Amino acid sequence: MTSILPAIDAEKAFVGTVAPEGDDRLDLVKLTPWMEANVPGFTGPLEQAKFKGGQSNPTYKLSSPSGNYVLRRKPYGKLLPSAHAVDREFRVQSGLESVGFPVAPQYGLCEDDDVAGSMFYVMGMVDGRTIWNGAMPGADPAERRAVYFEMTDVLAQLHSVDLERAGLTEYGKPGNYFGRQVGRWTKQYKLAETERLEPMERLIEYLAATLPEQTRTSIVHGDYRIDNMIFGAEGTPDAIKVLAVLDWELSTLGDPLADFTYFCMAYVTENGGRSGVEDVDRKALGIPELEEVVERYSAATGRDSVPDMNWYFAYNFFRLAGIMQGIKKRVIDGTASSAHAKAMSERVAPLAEAAWGFAKKAGA
């Protein structure tokens, strides 16, 4: 399958910065006192840069004598219902930080639009590296294998978090996750629909009629992929360690199999310089096979096995198509914030076709 897996948060937030212009510029005169009141140890003056990605929630690097910070805010303009909930991102990361799960340090949420033009939160900037390519060019086989097992273990750790200890028992509804998600993305897709796509119409009907039973509830990240985490710097003892999982905007309480099967989609998509590993020589590279990842995750989470993944792959591709359709609509409306948004919006039809292909494998 071609490399059509998009980074949900546009081309990622952490791919270099540009100087923000016009309405994208933050008012540092207003922001500095907020930082002084909410960020321990902060000292000004502040400098700002905007990460090139951050399509969904514009993301900034804030620099000061006391260190570097990351600010994520809601975009301006008319937004789809329930989208861009930066307050939820802050809440879930704060809860996970409190129980020792690897996330960036969380400093504060600001709901006063007057400070930065929209709701935002600030977190620490974790020093380390992002691995953009699932084939990990330049790494040795042992490192690749260790990194893939580390990602699997961290995902199992997330799905084992004690929700009460983390203060996240009410972060979402505990049951019928796939039913709610199919309904949500159907609604979001229809609100943003710009043309009729037959695969999407068939998927909307098929997925709603064939929902799998949910047997467990956990925090679900929603976009768990190799390039959505910060690893330790190369050549350090932490080189294969996940220091922070990023981009929590799609997180909620749900079925952990949604996350796990999304992570496994790398095995059914070609690389193309992205997270896919379907078309690479995994044995030569040291990348564990899908069966090994399934076995390791199952052992870490106390499962006997994982169900056939084709339905889940269909659902995940369907959801991605819905997300890309939202970006496409914002491109048309002129409210998309990333220069890459138009290219991303063109992925809707290929994603829908891929989803329907897996639905047919699942028995549609």
C-alpha positions in Angstrom: 0.0 0.0 0.0 1.4 3.4 -0.9 2.6 5.8 1.8 -0.6 7.7 2.5 -0.3 7.8 6.3 -0.4 11.5 7.2 0.8 13.0 10.4 -2.5 14.0 11.9 -1.1 17.2 13.4 0.0 18.3 9.9 3.6 17.7 9.0 4.4 17.6 12.7 5.0 20.4 15.0 8.7 19.8 15.5 10.2 20.2 12.0 11.9 23.5 12.2 10.6 27.0 12.8 9.7 30.1 10.9 9.2 33.7 12.1 5.4 34.1 12.7 3.8 36.9 10.7 0.6 38.9 10.9 -2.1 37.3 13.1 0.3 34.4 13.8 2.5 36.6 16.0 1.9 36.3 19.7 1.7 39.4 21.8 4.8 38.9 24.0 3.9 41.9 26.1 0.8 40.1 27.2 2.3 36.7 27.3 5.3 37.5 29.5 3.4 38.3 32.7 1.4 35.1 32.2 4.6 33.1 31.9 6.0 34.8 35.0 2.8 33.8 36.9 2.6 30.2 35.7 6.0 28.8 34.8 8.3 28.1 37.7 11.7 29.6 37.2 10.8 31.6 34.1 12.7 34.7 33.4 12.3 37.0 30.3 12.6 38.4 27.8 10.7 36.1 25.5 11.4 35.3 21.8 9.0 33.5 19.6 9.1 31.2 16.6 6.4 29.1 15.0 6.9 25.5 14.1 6.3 24.8 10.4 3.7 22.2 11.1 1.1 22.5 13.8 -1.7 22.4 11.2 -4.3 21.4 13.7 -3.2 23.5 16.7 -0.6 26.2 15.9 2.5 25.5 17.9 5.3 27.9 18.9 8.7 27.7 20.4 9.2 30.2 23.1 12.8 31.0 24.0 14.1 32.9 27.1 17.1 33.0 29.4 15.4 30.4 31.6 15.0 27.9 28.8 12.8 26.8 25.9 9.1 26.2 26.0 6.3 25.1 23.7 3.0 26.9 23.4 0.0 25.3 21.6 -3.1 27.3 21.0 -6.4 26.9 19.2 -6.5 28.2 15.7 -8.5 31.2 14.8 -11.6 31.2 12.7 -14.7 28.9 12.6 -13.9 25.5 13.9 -15.6 22.1 13.8 -17.4 21.1 17.0 -15.1 19.3 19.6 -12.0 19.9 17.5 -8.8 21.7 18.7 -9.5 21.1 22.4 -6.1 22.2 23.8 -7.6 22.2 27.3 -8.0 18.4 26.9 -4.4 18.1 25.7 -3.2 19.9 28.8 -5.4 17.9 31.1 -4.4 14.5 29.9 -0.7 15.3 29.9 -0.9 16.7 33.4 -2.6 13.6 34.6 -0.1 11.3 32.9 2.9 13.4 34.2 1.6 12.9 37.7 1.9 9.1 37.5 5.3 9.0 35.8 4.3 8.5 32.1 6.7 10.1 29.7 5.2 13.4 28.6 6.6 17.0 28.4 6.4 19.0 31.7 3.1 20.8 31.8 3.1 24.4 33.1 -0.3 26.0 32.6 -3.5 26.4 30.6 -4.8 29.9 29.7 -8.5 30.2 28.7 -8.4 34.0 28.4 -8.4 34.7 24.7 -7.0 38.2 25.3 -3.5 36.9 26.1 -2.7 35.0 22.9 -5.9 35.5 20.8 -7.2 32.0 21.7 -7.0 29.4 24.4 -3.5 28.0 24.8 -1.2 26.0 27.1 2.5 26.0 27.7 4.7 23.0 28.3 8.5 22.3 28.6 10.5 21.6 25.5 12.0 18.1 25.8 15.6 17.8 24.6 16.1 14.8 22.4 15.5 13.5 18.9 12.5 12.8 16.8 12.7 9.7 14.5 10.8 10.7 11.4 11.4 7.6 9.3 10.2 4.2 10.5 13.1 2.5 8.7 15.5 4.5 10.9 18.2 5.2 8.3 21.7 5.2 9.9 20.7 3.1 12.9 22.0 -0.4 13.4 19.7 -3.4 13.6 20.0 -3.7 17.4 19.0 -0.1 17.9 16.0 -0.4 15.6 14.8 -3.5 17.3 15.2 -1.9 20.7 13.3 1.3 19.6 10.3 -0.7 18.3 10.1 -2.7 21.5 10.4 0.5 23.5 7.5 2.0 21.6 5.5 -1.1 22.2 6.3 -1.1 25.9 5.4 2.5 26.3 2.1 2.0 24.6 1.4 -0.9 27.0 2.4 1.4 29.9 -0.1 4.0 28.7 -2.9 1.4 28.4 -2.1 0.2 32.0 -2.3 3.7 33.6 -4.4 3.7 36.7 -7.1 6.3 35.7 -8.0 7.1 39.2 -4.4 7.9 40.3 -4.0 10.0 37.2 -7.3 11.9 37.8 -8.6 10.9 34.4 -11.6 8.7 35.3 -13.9 11.3 33.7 -11.6 12.1 30.7 -14.1 10.3 28.4 -16.9 7.9 28.4 -16.0 4.4 29.4 -17.9 2.2 26.9 -18.9 1.9 23.2 -15.7 3.6 22.1 -15.8 2.5 18.4 -19.5 3.3 18.2 -18.9 6.8 19.5 -15.8 7.3 17.3 -17.5 6.1 14.1 -20.4 8.4 14.9 -18.0 11.3 15.6 -15.9 11.0 12.5 -19.0 10.4 10.3 -20.5 13.7 11.7 -17.2 15.6 11.3 -16.8 14.2 7.8 -20.3 15.2 6.8 -19.8 18.7 8.2 -16.7 19.2 6.1 -17.8 17.2 3.0 -16.9 18.9 -0.3 -17.7 16.0 -2.7 -19.3 12.6 -2.5 -16.9 9.7 -2.1 -18.5 6.3 -2.5 -15.9 4.4 -0.3 -16.7 6.8 2.5 -20.4 6.2 2.1 -19.9 2.5 2.2 -17.6 2.7 5.2 -20.1 4.8 7.2 -22.7 2.1 6.8 -20.3 -0.9 7.2 -18.4 0.3 10.3 -21.5 1.3 12.2 -23.1 -2.1 11.6 -20.0 -4.2 12.6 -18.6 -2.6 15.7 -16.3 -5.0 17.7 -17.0 -5.6 21.4 -15.0 -3.4 23.8 -13.5 -5.4 26.6 -11.1 -2.9 28.1 -11.0 0.9 28.7 -7.8 2.9 29.0 -6.4 6.3 27.9 -6.2 6.2 24.1 -3.6 8.5 22.5 -5.2 8.5 19.1 -2.1 9.2 17.0 0.6 6.8 18.4 3.4 6.7 15.8 7.2 6.8 15.8 7.4 10.4 14.9 5.0 11.5 17.7 7.6 11.0 20.4 10.9 12.3 21.6 13.7 9.8 22.1 17.0 10.3 23.9 19.8 11.9 21.9 22.0 9.6 19.8 25.1 8.3 21.6 23.5 8.7 25.0 22.3 5.9 27.4 18.8 7.2 26.7 19.1 6.9 22.9 16.4 4.2 22.6 14.3 5.6 25.5 11.0 7.5 24.9 11.4 10.7 26.8 8.0 12.2 25.9 5.0 11.2 23.8 3.6 14.2 21.9 0.4 15.3 20.3 -2.5 14.3 22.6 -5.3 16.2 20.8 -7.2 13.0 19.8 -6.8 11.4 23.2 -9.7 10.1 25.3 -10.9 7.1 27.3 -11.5 4.3 24.9 -10.6 0.8 23.6 -6.8 0.3 23.8 -7.0 -1.8 20.6 -7.6 1.4 18.7 -4.2 2.7 19.6 -2.4 -0.6 19.2 -3.9 -1.3 15.7 -3.1 2.3 14.7 0.5 1.8 15.7 0.5 -1.5 13.7 -0.6 0.3 10.6 3.0 1.0 9.9 3.2 -2.6 8.8 0.6 -2.2 6.1 1.8 1.1 4.6 4.9 1.7 2.5 7.7 3.7 3.9 8.0 6.7 1.6 10.2 8.4 4.2 7.5 8.2 6.8 6.4 5.7 9.5 5.5 2.8 7.2 7.7 -0.3 7.1 5.6 -2.6 4.8 8.1 -2.4 1.9 11.4 -2.4 3.8 13.6 -5.4 4.5 12.6 -5.6 8.2 14.8 -8.6 8.9 17.9 -7.0 7.6 17.1 -3.7 9.4 16.4 -5.4 12.7 12.8 -4.2 12.8 10.6 -6.8 14.6 7.8 -8.4 12.6 4.2 -7.6 13.4 3.7 -10.9 15.1 6.6 -10.1 17.6 5.1 -6.7 18.4 1.7 -8.3 18.9 3.2 -10.9 21.2 5.1 -8.4 23.2 2.2 -6.0 23.6 -0.1 -8.9 24.6 2.3 -10.1 27.2 2.7 -6.6 28.7 -1.0 -6.0 28.9 -2.1 -9.5 30.0 -3.9 -10.5 26.7 -4.0 -14.0 25.3 -4.1 -12.5 21.8 -5.2 -9.6 19.6 -8.2 -9.9 17.3 -8.0 -9.9 13.5 -6.9 -6.3 12.7 -8.5 -5.8 9.3 -11.7 -4.1 10.8 -9.5 -1.9 13.0 -7.3 -0.9 10.0 -10.4 0.0 8.1 -11.6 2.1 11.0 -8.3 3.8 11.4 -8.0 4.7 7.7 -11.6 5.9 7.8 -10.9 8.2 10.7 -7.8 9.6 9.0 -9.9 10.3 5.9 -12.3 12.2 8.1 -9.5 14.2 9.7 -8.0 15.1 6.3 -11.5 16.1 5.0 -11.7 18.6 7.8 -8.3 20.1 6.7 -9.5 20.1 3.1 -12.6 22.1 4.1 -10.4 24.6 6.0 -8.1 24.9 3.0 -11.2 25.9 0.9 -12.5 28.2 3.6 -9.0 29.8 4.0 -8.5 29.0 7.7 -5.8 26.3 7.4 -2.6 27.5 9.1 0.0 25.2 7.4 1.6 25.6 4.0 1.4 21.9 3.6 -2.4 21.7 4.3 -3.4 21.6 0.6 -1.2 18.6 -0.1 -2.6 16.9 3.0 -6.1 17.6 1.9 -5.5 15.6 -1.3 -5.1 12.4 0.7 -8.8 12.0 1.5 -9.7 9.8 -1.4 -6.7 7.5 -1.2 -7.3 7.0 2.5 -10.9 6.2 1.9 -10.0 3.6 -0.7 -7.5 2.1 1.7 -10.0 1.9 4.4 -12.6 0.2 2.2 -9.9 -2.3 1.0 -9.4 -3.4 4.7 -13.2 -3.5 5.2 -13.5 -6.0 2.4 -10.7 -8.1 4.0 -12.7 -8.0 7.2 -15.8 -9.4 5.4 -17.6 -6.3 4.0 
